[in-house]
Amino acid sequence: MTAIRLLPDLLINQIAAGEVVERPASALKELLENSLDAGAAEITVQLTQGGIKLIRVADDGSGISRDDLPLALARHATSKITTLEDLQRVASLGFRGEALASIAAVSRLMLTSRTAAENHAWQIQVEGNRYSQPEPAALAAGSVVEVHDLYFNTPVRRKFLKTEATEFAHCEEIFLRLALSRAAIGFTLQHNGKVRHHLRPADAKQRIAAILGQEFVQTAAFIDEQAADLRLWGAAALPAYSRSSRDTQYFFVNGRFVRDKLIAHALREAYRDVLHLERHPAFVLFLEMGPEGVDVNVHPTKTEVRFRDSRALHQFIFHAINKALASPHQALVPREPESASPRTAASFPVYSRQNTMPLATAAQSPAFYQALFGTDTTPRATAAAAAPLVAGVEIPPLGFALGQLLGIYILAQNDRGLIIVDMHAAHERVVYEKLKSALDSHTLSMQPLLIPVTFRADSLEITTAEENDAILRELGFEIVALSPTALAVRALPATLKDADAVQLARAVLREIREFGASQVLTGRRNELLSTMACHTAVRANRMLTVPEMNALLREMEATERSDQCNHGRPTWFEISLADLDKMFMRGK
């Protein structure tokens, strides 16, 4: 039997490095977090060969004294926690006291630092398990850590590294994450002698725009919600800006980037009703809470956390995001940085519907149409020439209808430019939201049909109708069997009274048959209501009158989430007058 022995320090450090320093980006993350914990206001990163040859991080933070330099490179030595109570309420990014020791174990590391109380800086070097004595060095303030030849003494690990471009991409992502988390700090990133990013201190909105682009900012709902000791703020992009991957998802807990299943689920649920198919939402969100409410000591990489009251947190995040996505004023008037140029085409929602349009047709502006069309206040079926806005006429967010395009789109004018609305998609969302509200408040009224609609049905449809009469009535339907091969629709939900009764009845019976009555009213409720709304919404090539088009625009403005259809596609777009001028090269 082999005797048990203590491992040498170098081997212990290299084992730890296997967890902490997976690749150059992992080392960069630890060094940047140390700089932030030191109170740096300016951080410069220099990389060579994707960080494999060199990682250099310089900051103007508080620095490390001469006597503490050897301790800074020792395992489990830290200035950030001292007691078990400190560990249970960690407020710093680093706290484990093993990052520098682990990095030094697999590289040639040099640490130079100077505190405000010292006359000059001190420098210490490490190669493997050989430590130099601190020596005087030149440095104005703060610290500089240089990591040379990563994995030079563990060639097997080095073989697992990817290409220079791949390793740099991982380093860049780490750099941008931390830059997003601290907008007030200046960050610079150089690679192979070239500056890739130079981010000046800014506010959060400006930093988000600098990293993710103006398009993200212009199509985002800005959030700031608080409940008890929880605060969630940041930007959640509207569904029209959804992505094919999760590459634009940044969530920070007390300034720490995290990946958490609970948070991911809450965000998915908030977007579920407005996101198209397999698309992914984009967001930069910051959760602030008492440090005692979150356990960050879960994994050496510190990106996994545990929450003490996970249920309450899930509900808070879900409702905050859901509220932001549902607010019409945020959806219809995207916010933009104060210094932004005139808005480029941004997505907005709209709605349309089939058969007659039971929409209130009031609130047109005769003065508006008088200016557009002269004495004839009835616009033609095609858009008219642009006219100046009318003094004294208040223009609503989606403007006034000008006409239809090919029986598919509504064209409208507001005080910024041209609005283009997908009739079916917009009307589908309006009907869907009405159905949800009515079902939630138990006010989904039933509209008896003057003449029942009969249709041939198979045995499964007839059985489903007979066994689920109570559920069907709760949904606003009365469907009865006339014979072993026929069903009759005697009543429909009042909101859907103009729908194709047979197609709608078949769709509802199919949902109940496939998923069960209990699921239809719980887990599958929204899917069923979406199906019902789709069967009712106006179809393409349906010509609407101007009052009907305006009524639809006003309904959209009053409807939550009306900028997306039930499948997450945009329902409307705005093209500003400035963008139209650019298209036609006016003023050049």
ChimeraX attribute file (.defattr): number of C-alpha atoms within 10 A of each C-alpha:
attribute: neighborCount
match mode: 1-to-1
recipient: residues
	/A:1	3
	/A:2	4
	/A:3	4
	/A:4	6
	/A:5	6
	/A:6	6
	/A:7	9
	/A:8	9
	/A:9	13
	/A:10	17
	/A:11	13
	/A:12	15
	/A:13	24
	/A:14	22
	/A:15	14
	/A:16	19
	/A:17	25
	/A:18	14
	/A:19	14
	/A:20	22
	/A:21	25
	/A:22	14
	/A:23	22
	/A:24	24
	/A:25	23
	/A:26	19
	/A:27	23
	/A:28	25
	/A:29	21
	/A:30	21
	/A:31	25
	/A:32	25
	/A:33	15
	/A:34	22
	/A:35	27
	/A:36	21
	/A:37	17
	/A:38	18
	/A:39	15
	/A:40	20
	/A:41	16
	/A:42	20
	/A:43	23
	/A:44	18
	/A:45	23
	/A:46	21
	/A:47	26
	/A:48	19
	/A:49	15
	/A:50	24
	/A:51	26
	/A:52	24
	/A:53	18
	/A:54	22
	/A:55	26
	/A:56	21
	/A:57	23
	/A:58	23
	/A:59	26
	/A:60	23
	/A:61	24
	/A:62	19
	/A:63	24
	/A:64	22
	/A:65	18
	/A:66	22
	/A:67	10
	/A:68	14
	/A:69	20
	/A:70	19
	/A:71	16
	/A:72	20
	/A:73	25
	/A:74	19
	/A:75	18
	/A:76	14
	/A:77	20
	/A:78	17
	/A:79	12
	/A:80	17
	/A:81	19
	/A:82	11
	/A:83	8
	/A:84	8
	/A:85	10
	/A:86	14
	/A:87	18
	/A:88	16
	/A:89	16
	/A:90	20
	/A:91	19
	/A:92	17
	/A:93	20
	/A:94	25
	/A:95	23
	/A:96	17
	/A:97	19
	/A:98	23
	/A:99	31
	/A:100	26
	/A:101	25
	/A:102	25
	/A:103	30
	/A:104	30
	/A:105	30
	/A:106	29
	/A:107	23
	/A:108	21
	/A:109	26
	/A:110	19
	/A:111	23
	/A:112	27
	/A:113	30
	/A:114	27
	/A:115	21
	/A:116	15
	/A:117	9
	/A:118	14
	/A:119	11
	/A:120	16
	/A:121	24
	/A:122	24
	/A:123	23
	/A:124	21
	/A:125	21
	/A:126	22
	/A:127	17
	/A:128	18
	/A:129	14
	/A:130	11
	/A:131	15
	/A:132	12
	/A:133	12
	/A:134	18
	/A:135	12
	/A:136	15
	/A:137	14
	/A:138	13
	/A:139	17
	/A:140	14
	/A:141	20
	/A:142	24
	/A:143	27
	/A:144	25
	/A:145	23
	/A:146	21
	/A:147	28
	/A:148	22
	/A:149	18
	/A:150	26
	/A:151	25
	/A:152	18
	/A:153	16
	/A:154	13
	/A:155	11
	/A:156	10
	/A:157	15
	/A:158	16
	/A:159	9
	/A:160	10
	/A:161	15
	/A:162	12
	/A:163	12
	/A:164	14
	/A:165	11
	/A:166	12
	/A:167	18
	/A:168	21
	/A:169	14
	/A:170	17
	/A:171	23
	/A:172	20
	/A:173	14
	/A:174	18
	/A:175	20
	/A:176	18
	/A:177	19
	/A:178	20
	/A:179	22
	/A:180	25
	/A:181	23
	/A:182	19
	/A:183	19
	/A:184	17
	/A:185	21
	/A:186	18
	/A:187	22
	/A:188	19
	/A:189	21
	/A:190	17
	/A:191	19
	/A:192	14
	/A:193	10
	/A:194	11
	/A:195	12
	/A:196	13
	/A:197	18
	/A:198	13
	/A:199	21
	/A:200	16
	/A:201	17
	/A:202	15
	/A:203	12
	/A:204	17
	/A:205	19
	/A:206	22
	/A:207	22
	/A:208	23
	/A:209	18
	/A:210	17
	/A:211	15
	/A:212	17
	/A:213	12
	/A:214	20
	/A:215	16
	/A:216	22
	/A:217	25
	/A:218	23
	/A:219	26
	/A:220	27
	/A:221	25
	/A:222	24
	/A:223	20
	/A:224	15
	/A:225	18
	/A:226	14
	/A:227	10
	/A:228	6
	/A:229	9
	/A:230	16
	/A:231	18
	/A:232	21
	/A:233	17
	/A:234	21
	/A:235	25
	/A:236	25
	/A:237	23
	/A:238	33
	/A:239	29
	/A:240	24
	/A:241	21
	/A:242	21
	/A:243	16
	/A:244	11
	/A:245	12
	/A:246	13
	/A:247	12
	/A:248	17
	/A:249	17
	/A:250	20
	/A:251	22
	/A:252	21
	/A:253	20
	/A:254	20
	/A:255	18
	/A:256	24
	/A:257	21
	/A:258	18
	/A:259	17
	/A:260	14
	/A:261	12
	/A:262	17
	/A:263	18
	/A:264	16
	/A:265	14
	/A:266	20
	/A:267	21
	/A:268	16
	/A:269	18
	/A:270	22
	/A:271	20
	/A:272	19
	/A:273	19
	/A:274	25
	/A:275	25
	/A:276	21
	/A:277	11
	/A:278	10
	/A:279	16
	/A:280	21
	/A:281	25
	/A:282	23
	/A:283	26
	/A:284	23
	/A:285	24
	/A:286	22
	/A:287	20
	/A:288	16
	/A:289	15
	/A:290	12
	/A:291	18
	/A:292	16
	/A:293	16
	/A:294	19
	/A:295	17
	/A:296	27
	/A:297	17
	/A:298	11
	/A:299	11
	/A:300	16
	/A:301	18
	/A:302	20
	/A:303	16
	/A:304	17
	/A:305	18
	/A:306	15
	/A:307	17
	/A:308	11
	/A:309	10
	/A:310	14
	/A:311	10
	/A:312	12
	/A:313	18
	/A:314	18
	/A:315	13
	/A:316	19
	/A:317	24
	/A:318	20
	/A:319	17
	/A:320	20
	/A:321	26
	/A:322	20
	/A:323	18
	/A:324	25
	/A:325	28
	/A:326	19
	/A:327	17
	/A:328	19
	/A:329	16
	/A:330	19
	/A:331	24
	/A:332	23
	/A:333	15
	/A:334	19
	/A:335	16
	/A:336	21
	/A:337	12
	/A:338	8
	/A:339	7
	/A:340	11
	/A:341	10
	/A:342	12
	/A:343	19
	/A:344	16
	/A:345	17
	/A:346	20
	/A:347	26
	/A:348	27
	/A:349	33
	/A:350	35
	/A:351	32
	/A:352	32
	/A:353	28
	/A:354	23
	/A:355	15
	/A:356	13
	/A:357	19
	/A:358	14
	/A:359	14
	/A:360	13
	/A:361	16
	/A:362	11
	/A:363	11
	/A:364	14
	/A:365	14
	/A:366	14
	/A:367	16
	/A:368	21
	/A:369	20
	/A:370	14
	/A:371	16
	/A:372	21
	/A:373	18
	/A:374	11
	/A:375	10
	/A:376	12
	/A:377	15
	/A:378	17
	/A:379	17
	/A:380	14
	/A:381	17
	/A:382	14
	/A:383	16
	/A:384	13
	/A:385	8
	/A:386	13
	/A:387	12
	/A:388	9
	/A:389	17
	/A:390	16
	/A:391	8
	/A:392	8
	/A:393	11
	/A:394	13
	/A:395	16
	/A:396	13
	/A:397	18
	/A:398	31
	/A:399	20
	/A:400	28
	/A:401	28
	/A:402	27
	/A:403	24
	/A:404	26
	/A:405	17
	/A:406	13
	/A:407	17
	/A:408	19
	/A:409	22
	/A:410	30
	/A:411	23
	/A:412	22
	/A:413	24
	/A:414	18
	/A:415	17
	/A:416	18
	/A:417	17
	/A:418	24
	/A:419	28
	/A:420	23
	/A:421	33
	/A:422	24
	/A:423	31
	/A:424	25
	/A:425	30
	/A:426	34
	/A:427	33
	/A:428	31
	/A:429	32
	/A:430	28
	/A:431	25
	/A:432	28
	/A:433	21
	/A:434	17
	/A:435	24
	/A:436	16
	/A:437	12
	/A:438	15
	/A:439	18
	/A:440	10
	/A:441	9
	/A:442	11
	/A:443	13
	/A:444	21
	/A:445	18
	/A:446	20
	/A:447	17
	/A:448	17
	/A:449	14
	/A:450	8
	/A:451	10
	/A:452	15
	/A:453	15
	/A:454	17
	/A:455	17
	/A:456	14
	/A:457	17
	/A:458	11
	/A:459	11
	/A:460	12
	/A:461	20
	/A:462	21
	/A:463	15
	/A:464	17
	/A:465	23
	/A:466	15
	/A:467	11
	/A:468	16
	/A:469	15
	/A:470	14
	/A:471	17
	/A:472	22
	/A:473	17
	/A:474	17
	/A:475	23
	/A:476	22
	/A:477	26
	/A:478	24
	/A:479	24
	/A:480	17
	/A:481	18
	/A:482	13
	/A:483	11
	/A:484	12
	/A:485	13
	/A:486	16
	/A:487	24
	/A:488	21
	/A:489	21
	/A:490	19
	/A:491	23
	/A:492	25
	/A:493	22
	/A:494	15
	/A:495	20
	/A:496	21
	/A:497	17
	/A:498	19
	/A:499	23
	/A:500	14
	/A:501	24
	/A:502	15
	/A:503	13
	/A:504	21
	/A:505	23
	/A:506	13
	/A:507	16
	/A:508	19
	/A:509	21
	/A:510	16
	/A:511	18
	/A:512	22
	/A:513	17
	/A:514	10
	/A:515	12
	/A:516	15
	/A:517	20
	/A:518	12
	/A:519	13
	/A:520	20
	/A:521	18
	/A:522	9
	/A:523	11
	/A:524	17
	/A:525	17
	/A:526	19
	/A:527	17
	/A:528	20
	/A:529	23
	/A:530	23
	/A:531	18
	/A:532	23
	/A:533	26
	/A:534	24
	/A:535	21
	/A:536	27
	/A:537	27
	/A:538	27
	/A:539	20
	/A:540	16
	/A:541	14
	/A:542	18
	/A:543	19
	/A:544	23
	/A:545	18
	/A:546	21
	/A:547	18
	/A:548	20
	/A:549	28
	/A:550	26
	/A:551	22
	/A:552	30
	/A:553	28
	/A:554	23
	/A:555	20
	/A:556	27
	/A:557	22
	/A:558	14
	/A:559	22
	/A:560	21
	/A:561	31
	/A:562	33
	/A:563	33
	/A:564	30
	/A:565	30
	/A:566	31
	/A:567	18
	/A:568	23
	/A:569	21
	/A:570	27
	/A:571	30
	/A:572	28
	/A:573	20
	/A:574	24
	/A:575	18
	/A:576	21
	/A:577	16
	/A:578	15
	/A:579	17
	/A:580	15
	/A:581	12
	/A:582	12
	/A:583	9
	/A:584	9
	/A:585	9
	/A:586	9
	/A:587	6
	/A:588	6
